[in-house]
């Protein structure tokens, strides 16, 4: 047991939103998660830096178990957009109920 156990649930109640996992040949799966578009600094070969905005999704372990690399998701806060899961891994939190972080790439905008 960790001092941080249970804190994840507090964040979900405030920041989470509707997420849909789209599965080929099967029904969509409704989920909850925290969607963010986070900036990251990329150092170019010519010595200049470029800022890139990367979409990420933080989900509970039960939802993370449904996600895999190559899965498609959409979030209610970005209607008409679909994202491809490019990687998923646990966050660095020591809590047993920690989030998993799914790195995303936009694949459809309609």
C-alpha positions as CSV (number, residue, x, y, z in Angstrom):
1,X,0.0,0.0,0.0
2,X,1.2,3.4,-0.9
3,X,0.5,6.9,0.5
4,X,-0.7,7.8,-3.1
5,X,-3.3,5.0,-3.4
6,X,-6.7,6.5,-4.1
7,X,-5.5,9.8,-5.3
8,X,-5.9,8.8,-8.9
9,X,-9.6,8.6,-8.5
10,X,-9.7,12.1,-7.3
11,X,-8.1,13.4,-10.5
12,X,-10.5,11.3,-12.6
13,X,-13.5,12.9,-11.0
14,X,-12.3,16.3,-12.0
15,X,-10.4,15.9,-15.3
16,X,-11.6,12.8,-17.0
17,X,-13.9,12.7,-20.1
18,X,-15.6,10.4,-22.5
19,X,-13.4,8.2,-24.6
20,X,-14.4,5.6,-27.2
21,X,-12.3,2.6,-28.2
22,X,-13.2,1.8,-31.8
23,X,-12.8,-1.9,-32.7
24,X,-13.0,-3.4,-36.2
25,X,-15.9,-5.8,-36.6
26,X,-17.1,-5.2,-33.0
27,X,-19.0,-2.6,-31.0
28,X,-17.3,0.5,-29.8
29,X,-16.3,0.4,-26.1
30,X,-17.0,3.5,-24.0
31,X,-14.3,4.4,-21.6
32,X,-13.2,7.4,-19.4
33,X,-9.8,9.1,-19.5
34,X,-7.8,12.3,-19.3
35,X,-7.0,13.6,-22.7
36,X,-4.2,16.2,-23.1
37,X,-2.2,17.7,-25.9
38,X,1.3,18.2,-24.4
39,X,4.1,20.2,-25.9
40,X,7.5,18.6,-26.3
41,X,10.8,20.1,-27.4
42,X,12.6,18.4,-30.3
43,X,16.2,19.2,-31.0
44,X,16.9,19.2,-34.7
45,X,20.1,18.2,-36.4
46,X,20.8,21.8,-37.4
47,X,20.8,22.9,-33.7
48,X,17.4,24.5,-33.7
49,X,14.6,23.4,-31.5
50,X,11.0,22.7,-32.6
51,X,8.0,22.4,-30.4
52,X,5.8,19.5,-31.2
53,X,2.3,19.0,-29.7
54,X,1.6,15.4,-28.8
55,X,-1.8,14.0,-27.8
56,X,-1.8,11.7,-24.8
57,X,-4.5,9.8,-23.0
58,X,-4.3,8.7,-19.3
59,X,-6.6,5.8,-18.4
60,X,-7.2,3.5,-15.5
61,X,-5.7,0.0,-15.6
62,X,-9.0,-1.6,-16.5
63,X,-9.2,0.5,-19.6
64,X,-5.5,0.2,-20.4
65,X,-5.9,-3.6,-20.6
66,X,-8.3,-3.0,-23.5
67,X,-5.9,-0.7,-25.4
68,X,-3.0,-1.9,-27.5
69,X,-0.6,-0.4,-30.0
70,X,-2.6,0.2,-33.2
71,X,-6.0,0.7,-31.4
72,X,-8.2,3.6,-32.5
73,X,-9.8,6.0,-30.0
74,X,-11.8,9.2,-30.1
75,X,-12.5,11.7,-27.3
76,X,-15.6,13.7,-26.8
77,X,-13.6,16.9,-26.3
78,X,-12.3,16.6,-29.9
79,X,-15.4,15.7,-32.1
80,X,-14.6,14.3,-35.5
81,X,-11.0,13.3,-34.6
82,X,-9.7,9.8,-34.2
83,X,-6.3,8.9,-32.7
84,X,-4.0,5.9,-33.1
85,X,-2.5,4.4,-30.0
86,X,1.3,4.4,-30.7
87,X,2.4,3.3,-27.2
88,X,1.0,2.6,-23.8
89,X,2.8,2.3,-20.5
90,X,2.2,2.8,-16.7
91,X,2.9,6.3,-15.3
92,X,5.7,6.7,-12.7
93,X,3.2,7.0,-9.8
94,X,3.9,4.5,-7.0
95,X,0.1,4.1,-6.4
96,X,-1.5,0.7,-7.1
97,X,-4.3,2.6,-8.9
98,X,-2.0,4.7,-11.1
99,X,-2.9,5.7,-14.6
100,X,-1.5,4.2,-17.8
101,X,-0.4,6.7,-20.4
102,X,-1.3,6.1,-24.1
103,X,0.7,8.1,-26.6
104,X,-1.5,9.0,-29.6
105,X,-1.2,10.1,-33.1
106,X,-4.1,11.8,-35.0
107,X,-5.2,9.7,-37.9
108,X,-8.6,11.1,-38.9
109,X,-10.2,14.5,-38.8
110,X,-13.6,14.8,-40.2
